[in-house]
Amino acid sequence: MQLYSTKNRSKFISLKEAVFKGLPEDNGLYMPMSFPKLPNDFIQNLKNHSFQEIAFEVSKALIQGYIPDNDLKKIIKNSITFPAPVVKLDIESYILELFHGPSLAFKDFGARFMSQLMSYFNQGNEEELVILVATSGDTGGAVASGFYKTEGIKVVILYPSGKVSDLQEKQLTTLGHNITALEVNGTFDDCQKLVKKAFLDPELSHNIRLSSANSINIARLIPQSFYYFESYKQVQTGNDKIVFSIPSGNFGNLTAGLFAKKMGLPIHHFIAATNVNDIVPEYLRTRTYTPRPSIQTLSNAMDVGNPSNFSRILDLDCSTGNIFDKNMSGYSFTDSETKEGMKEVYSKYSYELDPHGAVGYLALKSYQSKNTNTKGVILETAHPSKFIKDVENILQKNINIPERLAVLKAKKKKSIPIETEFNPFKQWLLSNY
């Protein structure tokens, strides 16, 4: 498997190099040189394959022999250890539950696959690997869980102080061992800037073996494409037009869906669903990209003012053409609309959506009001108990907390407060690693 930077299509590197580097020197993002089409008979017979079998075939096609089949099967076996079930709301709308992993968020798929992949590539290397990750909520917990006690790898998680839920914060600040949490006095965008600057800093690159676990790392996107195939398998019954409504922040999830489509999955349409941080829906309306400081909302994991993966989507549009015209729509919603969406889903279907899934539900409704005869799959990206105070207040009911999350309540938070300036962060890294 060879990859190029979105800012330089003429230079190629291997998957191992891309995974460990995370970010190219030119500040682009790595993209696969090609997207092999999966055989039609495989696509048509997805129902005959398990989730792990689908994951293996998809990753095998993308990786193109770079990892031996037996080793790749072990990576899949150790990372795809939980389901991605689809729940039917009605004949037009379905929920893809992506919260059945250890941190109760969709990012468990990417984080666990990445930890297995990095561990595989890191065999025999005695130099410590330091992973930097910025989180707006769920990424941190998933990465902390996925990499916890992984030999030879240390993880530094940057998160915005006061802008993640209590349980989200506990997930990334209570493990210790090889996991360190930096509490940034700023926004997610500030956290992301610090991480990106670190990768582009020559002194840090010379002294510390750095990598990333954000969706800027291609290793995160490969496994996120798996559950598009898995959910399509569960929903498709004939010649249905399947559309996916994707609550979006950094747009890695939607990018992974485009990967799946490029590989032959006949997805009819993608819906980019955002809160008031509507940079991409605005672009789809105006064709003008205007990043700006993020605004704090109820759906905090989507509070992103300059989505990193948008450059990958632009790259796909340049190479394929008309992605935005033919294959994607965008909708944005306020917190008050999000609350009403949560109430509506619970009232009509007795289903408890988290705020992010509610944004996806509202976007699907908006799209289907003008595009009938479609089946819509809403990505429910996190368990509602991760936002328990808000969800219980909005729905006026008690929310059950899964045991693996409930145990965190009694644990003590351990974080290191930092400001948004780069040099102090750089010096902290140099002093500690």
ABEGO torsion letter per residue (X at the ends): XBBBBAABAABBBBAAAAAAAGBBAAGBBBBBABBBBBBAAAAAAAAABBAAAAAAAAAAAAAGGABBAAAAAAAAAAABABBBBBBBABAABBBBBAAABAAGBAAAAAAAAAAAAAAAAABGBABBBBBBBBBAGAAAAAAAAAABGBBGBBBBBBBBBGABBAAAAAAAAAAEEABBBBBBBBBAAAAAAAAAAAAABAAAAAABBBBBABAABAAAAAAAAAAAAAAAAAABABABBBBBBBBBAAGAAAAAAAAAAAAGBBBABBBBBBBABAAAAAAAAAGBBBBBBBBBBABAAABBABBAAAAAAAAAAAAAEGAAAAABBBBBBBAAAAAAAAAAAAAAAGBBBBAAAAAAAAAAAAAAAABBGBBBBBBBABBAAAAAAAAAAAAGBBBBBBAAAAAAAABBBBBBBBBABAAAAAAAAAAAX
